[in-house]
Amino acid sequence: MIAIVGTIVLGPDKLPGALRKIVQWKRKLSQMAQSVSAEVNEQLRVHELHNNLKEAEKKGFENLSPELQRSVDELYKAANSVNPDTPAKPEIVEPQSKDGLENKKTND
């Protein structure tokens, strides 16, 4: 039915070119959709890694679940690929009090 209408409207000379154009547009549209999907997935992955890093920091990078440990390891590998001098394990910095002095543990 579409071929008959296309032949009548465009004529037999222009129909093959029009079909090629339609196929090209469909491919471009499909590629754009795949690109957007990949970008959204990457942003979701980065967000998840960021949340996992926050969680690991709260736990002091100790006794992490396997999922958190994998996220931290992945982040360290990425950091090492950018800066090979990145330490193997983060230094745990004691939080500072509101008056700006460091919290110190006392041995009582």
FENMO-V954880 format. One record per pair of residues at least 24 apart in sequence whose ideal C-beta (glycine too) atoms are under 10 Angstrom apart, sorted by sequence separation. I is the first residue (numbers start at 1). J is the second residue. If there is no record, write none. Layout:
BEGIN
i=I j=J
i=I j=J
END
This chain:
BEGIN
i=49 j=74
i=50 j=75
i=45 j=71
i=49 j=75
i=61 j=89
i=45 j=74
i=49 j=78
i=61 j=90
i=60 j=90
i=61 j=91
i=62 j=92
i=61 j=92
i=60 j=92
i=57 j=90
i=56 j=90
i=57 j=92
i=57 j=93
i=53 j=90
END
